[in-house]
Amino acid sequence: MPGEAVTLQLGHYSGCVGAHWWGLQAAALRSAPEPAELRAAALLRFGRGPGGPETPTPRLVALELKGGVGSLRPDGAGTEPPVTWDGAVADYRERGPAGDCAPRDTGSRRGDAAGDGKGNPGAARPGAQDAPSVRLWSDYLNVHLHPKSVYVIRQYLHDGDCGCLEAFGQGESLLQDPACLEELEDRLHFYVEECDYLQGFQVLCDLHNGFSGVGAKVTELLHDEYSQKGILTWGLTPVLSTVGDPQKSFYRLMNTALGIAHLARHSSLFCPMSLSGSLGIKPEPPVTFPYIKYEASLNYHSSAILAAALDTLTAPYRLWSSQGSMMHFADSLTFSGRKVVAAWAALPFPALSGSSLPDILSGHQQDVPWKLLSSWREQKVSCCFAQSVVLRGICQEKPASSCPGQPRSPLHSCESPEQVLQQFLHTQFPGAFSTSHVLQQPCDTRPPFPQFFSPLLTRRGFLLDKAQGCSSGGVKSLPVLAALRSCPGLHSLLSGLCRELRAPCGRRCSSFFAAGVEQDDFQEALEELKSLAQCYETGFGASEDEADSD
């Protein structure tokens, strides 16, 4: 049976995604079916304080900048035991100067804060304006962290007009500091040494800022020290504004390109994830979902969607029934040099309550309802080289339709939900190497997960024929369909970044290189991106990409 994984969060947006992800792990522990499908111990460690109950904590190392950890103590532990988020929570924290860690007493109350008008993340009203006051990921972190988890980098500020970690070279140089490197290694060794069998590392890394350079050095360290373990890296970018400082936009583009090249080089698998329509110099409109009304500019909202997708995508190596490790999982998707994969998700997967899985999938033969989460111009995907697909929260309704006589479709003749999904994928993507899993347990969306759902959803995330008044407690769970794919569309993403960086950049280039990146290293990274892009060519897609660039 596969063992444990250690997770690293590098940067503030990665912290936002991580905070929601750890909340989903805590919720899954409370609502897991019997027998449980997912192994909580794959991501969580279970410790007991002096005379206290056993408490699950993430097996986590999080790197954050000064002022970015808010309500967490400098040693990384929470200011109080974890809150049971079965109702709204009122927040009485007071922050120190510049948002640095200076918590006072923190109290929590259940149920009576939903109408306080302050937008706390525990508000349970669907559609409530609950996010504007959420500034930091610690504002909605609802699990206790081990003192070894959070490492605050004090050379840079989380927010401000100056002193920020803006460039790839600045991030790289941080891990060349012996004191910083020793601190990181000490925290990693603490978690690794207590594992019975370490299967690998999950790296959540900001791609748009200087943390892409931090991630480059961290993955290089993991690759050198743990060469036989899986390293699955998720390059995360918040939704990008369509207006902004051209200098910052150029830095973001450079950080993204360098980050993808370096992170893919030292990882078993690399997946860029963002709700931005493009990672290029000119952002496209954000991804939309038919039954989620989220505020794209709020990290609290966008990170929740990515966390729900990530929780589903990573299920294959966390299952009790799994026979493969993270390394096997990566190998099944990244053959022939294709180390970059794309993420897709349907949140929620549209289904009427009580419908059978064959009926549901039969209704989507021509239009698979998932959305691309990996930022290039979305097109209908007609082929892929390999994919891993997880469907959760559907089969608890009815495993299959039983009809006398001739089955209505090949899907209705399958004997199990797993066979139904596999047959569906074989029909949609003939010739692709597909692995699939069907889970009974849905994605838990109780607070602190934002309540930004359409009134056309039931409390369990199934579709209604018509909108109805919001029920008490909002939407508590969702069925989710998510996929990781190695597909030709990645050629557009990777080659598009190369094309944009070939254009003259004048003074902006010199200022970026002055922050610590050598021009020779940058050219080498561009060549790596070009080589990666070529791995996804199919022989007939080049002319389409050239037309797109024109």
C-alpha positions in Angstrom: 0.0 0.0 0.0 1.4 3.5 -0.9 2.6 5.5 2.1 2.7 9.1 3.2 3.3 12.3 1.3 4.9 15.5 2.6 3.3 18.8 1.2 5.1 22.1 0.6 3.3 25.4 0.1 5.5 28.0 -1.4 3.9 31.5 -1.5 0.8 33.2 -0.5 -1.6 32.1 -3.2 -0.4 28.5 -2.6 -1.3 29.1 1.0 -4.8 30.2 0.0 -5.3 27.0 -2.0 -3.7 24.9 0.8 -5.9 26.4 3.5 -9.0 25.3 1.6 -7.4 21.9 0.8 -6.7 21.2 4.5 -10.2 22.3 5.4 -11.4 19.6 2.9 -9.3 17.0 4.6 -10.7 17.8 8.0 -14.3 17.7 6.5 -13.6 14.4 4.9 -12.5 12.9 8.2 -15.9 13.9 9.7 -18.1 12.7 6.9 -16.1 9.7 5.5 -18.3 6.7 4.6 -17.7 3.2 6.1 -15.4 1.8 5.1 -13.4 4.9 4.2 -12.2 5.3 0.6 -9.4 7.8 1.2 -6.5 7.4 3.6 -6.3 10.4 5.8 -2.9 9.4 6.9 -1.5 9.9 3.4 -1.6 13.7 4.0 -2.2 14.1 7.7 -0.3 13.1 10.8 -2.1 12.3 14.0 -0.5 13.6 17.2 -1.6 13.9 20.8 -0.8 16.9 23.1 -0.3 16.5 26.8 -3.5 15.0 28.1 -5.4 16.1 25.0 -7.3 14.3 22.3 -5.6 13.0 19.2 -5.4 15.8 16.7 -4.8 15.5 12.9 -2.3 18.1 11.5 -1.1 18.5 7.9 2.3 17.0 7.1 3.2 20.4 5.8 6.1 22.9 5.3 4.8 26.3 4.3 7.1 29.2 3.2 5.5 32.6 3.6 6.7 36.2 3.7 6.6 38.6 6.6 3.1 39.8 7.1 1.5 36.9 5.3 0.6 34.6 8.1 -1.8 36.8 10.1 -3.4 34.9 12.9 -0.7 32.2 13.2 1.9 32.5 15.9 5.5 33.0 14.7 6.2 29.3 15.5 3.5 28.4 13.0 0.9 27.0 15.4 -2.6 28.3 15.6 -3.7 30.7 18.3 -6.3 28.2 19.6 -7.4 24.6 19.0 -9.1 23.9 15.7 -12.6 25.2 15.2 -15.4 22.8 14.3 -16.8 24.6 11.3 -20.4 23.5 11.6 -21.7 27.0 11.9 -20.7 30.6 11.3 -17.7 32.0 13.2 -17.1 35.5 14.4 -13.5 36.7 14.3 -12.3 39.1 17.0 -8.6 39.2 16.0 -6.6 42.4 16.0 -3.6 42.7 13.8 -0.2 44.2 14.5 1.6 46.8 12.3 1.8 45.9 8.6 -0.2 42.8 9.1 2.6 41.0 10.9 1.9 38.2 13.4 0.6 39.9 16.5 -2.6 38.0 17.5 -4.5 38.9 20.6 -7.2 36.7 22.0 -9.3 34.9 19.4 -12.8 33.9 20.2 -15.2 31.8 18.2 -18.9 31.5 18.4 -21.2 29.3 16.5 -24.3 30.2 14.6 -24.8 33.8 15.7 -22.4 35.6 13.4 -24.0 34.9 10.0 -25.7 38.2 9.9 -22.9 40.4 11.4 -22.4 42.2 8.1 -18.6 41.9 8.4 -18.2 39.2 5.7 -16.5 36.5 7.9 -15.7 33.3 6.0 -17.9 31.2 8.3 -21.1 32.8 7.1 -23.4 30.1 5.9 -25.7 32.1 3.7 -25.5 31.2 0.0 -24.5 34.3 -1.9 -23.5 36.2 1.2 -20.8 38.8 0.6 -18.5 36.8 2.9 -15.1 37.4 1.4 -14.1 41.1 1.3 -12.7 41.0 4.9 -10.7 37.8 4.2 -7.2 39.1 3.6 -4.9 36.2 4.4 -5.2 32.4 4.1 -4.9 32.1 7.9 -8.2 33.9 8.1 -10.0 30.7 7.0 -7.5 28.0 8.0 -9.6 25.7 10.2 -7.0 23.0 11.1 -4.2 23.1 13.6 -0.7 23.3 12.3 2.4 21.7 13.8 5.1 24.3 15.0 7.4 22.9 12.2 4.9 23.9 9.5 5.2 27.6 8.8 8.6 29.2 8.0 8.4 33.0 7.7 10.9 34.6 5.3 11.6 38.0 6.8 13.7 39.4 4.1 10.6 40.3 2.0 7.1 41.6 2.8 3.9 39.9 1.7 2.3 43.1 0.7 3.4 46.7 0.0 4.9 49.0 -2.6 8.5 47.8 -2.0 10.3 45.0 -0.4 8.2 42.3 -2.1 9.5 39.0 -3.7 9.0 40.0 -7.3 11.5 38.2 -9.4 12.6 34.6 -10.1 16.2 35.4 -9.3 15.3 36.8 -5.8 13.6 33.5 -5.0 16.5 31.4 -6.2 18.9 33.4 -4.0 16.9 32.8 -0.9 17.6 29.1 -1.0 21.3 29.8 -1.6 21.4 31.3 1.9 22.8 28.5 4.1 20.6 29.5 7.1 17.4 29.4 5.0 18.4 26.1 3.4 19.3 24.5 6.7 15.9 25.6 8.2 14.0 24.1 5.3 16.0 20.8 5.4 15.4 20.5 9.1 11.7 20.9 8.7 11.6 18.4 5.8 13.7 15.8 7.7 11.3 16.1 10.7 8.3 15.0 8.6 10.2 12.5 6.4 11.8 10.6 9.3 8.5 10.0 11.0 6.9 8.4 7.9 6.6 4.7 7.8 7.0 4.8 4.0 7.4 8.1 2.2 5.9 7.9 -1.3 6.8 11.5 -2.2 6.2 15.2 -2.1 3.4 17.5 -3.2 4.6 21.0 -4.0 2.1 23.9 -4.3 4.1 26.8 -5.7 3.2 30.4 -6.7 4.2 30.7 -10.4 3.6 34.4 -11.0 6.1 35.9 -8.5 9.5 35.3 -7.0 8.3 32.1 -5.3 8.7 30.4 -8.7 12.5 30.8 -8.1 12.0 29.4 -4.6 10.2 26.4 -6.1 12.9 25.8 -8.6 15.5 25.4 -5.8 13.1 23.4 -3.6 12.3 20.9 -6.3 16.0 20.6 -7.2 16.8 19.8 -3.5 14.0 17.2 -3.4 15.1 15.7 -6.7 18.7 15.4 -5.5 18.0 14.1 -1.9 14.9 11.9 -2.7 15.5 10.7 -6.3 13.4 7.6 -5.9 10.3 9.5 -4.6 7.5 11.1 -6.5 7.5 14.9 -6.8 4.2 16.3 -8.0 4.3 20.1 -8.5 1.3 22.4 -8.9 2.1 25.8 -10.3 -0.6 28.1 -9.0 -1.6 31.6 -10.3 -4.5 33.7 -9.0 -6.9 35.3 -11.5 -5.0 38.1 -13.2 -6.3 41.6 -13.6 -6.8 42.8 -17.2 -5.3 46.2 -16.2 -2.1 46.8 -14.3 1.5 47.9 -14.3 3.2 46.7 -17.6 6.5 46.2 -15.6 4.7 43.8 -13.2 3.0 42.0 -16.1 6.4 41.4 -17.7 7.9 40.2 -14.5 5.0 37.8 -14.1 5.5 36.4 -17.6 9.2 35.9 -17.0 8.6 34.2 -13.6 5.9 31.9 -15.2 8.2 30.8 -18.1 11.2 30.2 -15.9 9.1 28.5 -13.2 7.5 26.0 -15.7 10.9 25.2 -17.2 12.7 24.6 -13.8 9.8 23.0 -12.0 9.1 20.6 -14.8 12.9 19.7 -14.9 13.0 18.5 -11.3 9.5 17.2 -10.8 8.0 13.8 -11.7 4.9 15.7 -12.9 4.1 19.4 -13.3 0.7 21.0 -13.6 -0.1 24.7 -14.0 -3.4 25.6 -12.4 -5.3 28.9 -12.6 -8.7 30.3 -13.3 -7.1 32.9 -15.5 -7.9 32.5 -19.2 -4.3 33.0 -20.1 -0.9 33.2 -18.4 0.4 35.4 -21.2 1.2 39.1 -21.1 -2.5 39.9 -21.8 -4.8 38.0 -19.5 -8.0 36.6 -20.9 -11.3 36.6 -19.1 -11.4 34.1 -16.2 -12.9 30.6 -16.3 -16.6 30.5 -15.6 -18.7 27.7 -14.1 -22.5 27.5 -14.8 -23.4 26.8 -11.2 -20.8 28.8 -9.3 -21.0 32.6 -9.0 -17.6 33.4 -7.7 -15.7 36.7 -7.5 -12.7 36.2 -9.7 -10.6 38.9 -8.0 -10.9 37.3 -4.6 -8.2 34.7 -3.8 -10.6 33.3 -1.1 -13.0 32.3 -3.9 -10.7 31.2 -6.7 -8.5 29.2 -4.4 -11.5 27.3 -3.1 -12.3 26.1 -6.6 -8.7 25.0 -7.3 -8.5 23.3 -3.9 -11.7 21.2 -4.6 -10.2 20.2 -8.0 -6.8 19.4 -6.4 -8.5 17.3 -3.7 -10.2 15.2 -6.4 -7.2 15.0 -8.8 -4.9 13.6 -6.1 -7.3 10.9 -4.9 -5.7 8.0 -6.9 -2.6 7.8 -4.7 -4.6 8.4 -1.5 -7.1 5.6 -1.9 -7.1 2.6 0.5 -7.5 0.4 -2.6 -4.6 2.0 -4.4 -1.8 -0.3 -5.5 0.4 2.5 -7.0 2.5 5.3 -5.4 2.8 9.0 -6.5 5.7 7.9 -8.7 3.5 5.3 -10.5 0.8 8.0 -10.8 3.2 10.4 -12.5 4.7 7.8 -14.7 1.2 6.9 -16.1 0.8 10.4 -17.4 4.3 11.7 -18.3 5.8 9.2 -20.7 7.7 10.4 -23.9 9.1 13.4 -22.1 5.6 15.0 -21.5 6.2 16.1 -17.9 3.6 18.9 -18.0 -0.1 18.0 -17.7 -3.3 20.0 -17.8 -6.1 20.0 -15.2 -9.8 19.9 -16.0 -12.8 19.9 -13.6 -16.6 20.0 -13.5 -17.6 21.7 -10.3 -20.2 20.5 -9.7 -20.6 17.7 -12.1 -24.1 18.4 -13.4 -26.5 15.6 -12.5 -30.1 15.3 -11.3 -30.6 13.7 -7.9 -31.6 10.1 -8.3 -30.2 9.7 -11.8 -28.0 6.7 -12.6 -24.4 7.1 -13.7 -25.0 5.6 -17.2 -27.9 8.0 -17.7 -25.9 11.0 -16.5 -22.9 10.2 -18.7 -25.0 9.3 -21.7 -26.4 12.8 -21.6 -22.8 14.2 -22.0 -21.6 12.2 -25.0 -21.3 15.3 -27.2 -20.4 17.9 -24.6 -18.3 16.9 -21.6 -19.0 19.6 -19.0 -15.6 20.1 -17.5 -13.6 23.3 -17.6 -9.9 23.8 -18.3 -7.9 25.0 -15.3 -4.5 25.3 -17.0 -4.8 28.6 -18.8 -4.6 28.6 -22.6 -7.3 29.4 -25.2 -9.8 26.7 -24.5 -10.8 24.5 -27.4 -12.8 21.3 -27.6 -10.5 18.4 -26.6 -10.8 15.6 -29.1 -7.7 13.6 -28.2 -5.1 13.2 -25.5 -2.1 11.0 -24.9 -2.9 9.9 -21.4 -5.3 10.9 -18.6 -6.3 10.2 -15.0 -10.0 10.9 -14.3 -11.8 10.9 -10.9 -15.6 11.1 -10.5 -16.9 11.5 -7.0 -20.2 11.8 -5.3 -22.4 10.3 -8.0 -22.5 6.5 -7.5 -24.2 6.9 -4.1 -27.4 7.7 -5.9 -27.7 4.5 -8.0 -24.8 2.4 -9.2 -26.6 1.6 -12.5 -29.9 1.6 -14.3 -31.6 -1.7 -14.5 -33.8 -2.1 -17.6 -35.4 -5.3 -18.8 -34.3 -6.6 -22.2 -31.7 -4.9 -24.4 -29.5 -2.2 -22.6 -30.3 1.3 -23.8 -26.5 2.0 -24.5 -23.1 0.3 -24.0 -22.8 2.3 -20.7 -26.0 0.7 -19.4 -24.5 -2.8 -20.0 -21.5 -2.1 -17.6 -21.6 -3.9 -14.3 -19.9 -1.3 -12.1 -19.5 2.5 -11.9 -15.8 2.1 -12.6 -16.6 0.2 -15.9 -19.2 2.8 -16.8 -16.7 5.7 -16.5 -13.9 3.7 -18.3 -16.3 2.9 -21.2 -17.3 6.6 -21.4 -13.6 7.7 -21.5 -12.8 5.0 -24.1 -15.6 6.4 -26.3 -14.7 10.0 -25.8 -10.9 9.5 -26.2 -10.2 6.4 -28.3 -6.6 5.4 -28.2 -5.7 7.4 -25.0 -4.2 5.7 -22.0 -6.9 6.3 -19.4 -7.1 5.4 -15.7 -10.3 6.2 -13.8 -11.7 6.1 -10.3 -15.2 6.5 -9.0 -15.7 7.5 -5.3 -18.8 7.5 -3.3 -17.7 10.4 -1.1 -18.5 13.9 -2.6 -16.4 17.0 -2.1 -17.5 18.6 1.3 -18.3 22.3 0.8 -19.4 23.4 4.3 -17.8 26.6 5.6 -15.1 27.8 5.6 -15.6 26.9 1.9 -17.4 29.9 0.3 -21.1 29.7 -0.4 -21.1 31.0 -3.9 -23.4 28.5 -5.5 -26.4 28.8 -7.8 -29.9 28.4 -6.3 -30.3 25.6 -8.9 -28.3 23.2 -6.6 -29.6 21.1 -3.8 -27.7 20.9 -0.5 -25.9 17.9 -1.9 -24.9 19.7 -5.1 -27.4 18.0 -7.5 -29.4 20.0 -10.1 -32.9 21.2 -9.5 -35.5 21.7 -12.2 -36.1 25.3 -11.0 -34.5 27.6 -8.5 -35.7 27.5 -4.9 -35.0 29.5 -1.8 -31.7 28.7 -0.1 -32.0 26.0 2.4 -30.4 26.2 5.9 -26.7 25.5 5.7 -26.3 26.1 2.0 -24.7 23.6 -0.3 -22.9 21.0 1.9 -21.3 18.9 -0.8 -20.7 18.6 -4.5 -20.3 15.8 -7.0 -17.0 16.5 -8.9 -15.5 15.2 -12.1 -11.8 16.1 -12.5 -9.0 15.0 -14.9 -5.3 15.4 -15.4 -4.4 15.1 -19.1 -1.3 15.0 -21.3 -2.8 16.5 -24.4 -1.9 18.4 -27.6 -3.3 21.7 -26.2 -0.2 22.0 -24.0 1.8 22.8 -27.1 -0.2 26.1 -27.3 0.5 27.0 -23.7 4.2 26.3 -23.8 5.0 27.6 -27.3 2.8 30.7 -26.6 5.0 31.7 -23.7 8.1 31.2 -25.8 6.7 33.4 -28.6 5.8 36.2 -26.2 9.3 36.2 -24.6 11.0 36.4 -28.0 9.8 39.9 -28.5 12.1 42.8 -27.6 11.7 43.8 -23.9 14.4 46.6 -23.5 14.8 48.1 -20.1 12.3 45.6 -18.4 14.6 42.7 -19.4 17.7 44.4 -17.9 15.9 45.1 -14.6 14.7 41.5 -14.4 18.2 40.1 -15.1 19.6 42.5 -12.5 17.4 40.7 -9.9 19.6 37.6 -10.2 18.9 35.7 -13.4 21.7 35.2 -15.9 20.8 35.8 -19.5 22.4 32.4 -20.5 20.2 30.7 -17.9 17.1 32.4 -19.3 17.9 31.3 -22.8 18.5 27.7 -21.6 15.0 27.8 -19.9 13.4 29.1 -23.2 15.0 26.2 -25.0 13.6 23.8 -22.4 10.2 25.2 -22.9 10.5 24.8 -26.7 11.6 21.2 -26.3 8.7 20.5 -23.9 6.2 22.1 -26.4 7.5 19.9 -29.2 6.6 16.8 -27.1 2.9 17.6 -27.5 2.9 18.1 -31.3 0.7 15.7 -33.2 1.8 16.5 -36.7 -1.3 18.6 -37.6 -1.4 21.1 -34.8 1.5 23.4 -35.7 -0.4 25.3 -38.4 -3.2 26.0 -35.9 -0.8 27.4 -33.4 0.8 29.7 -36.0 -2.7 30.9 -37.0 -3.4 31.6 -33.3 -0.2 33.7 -33.0 -1.1 35.7 -36.1 
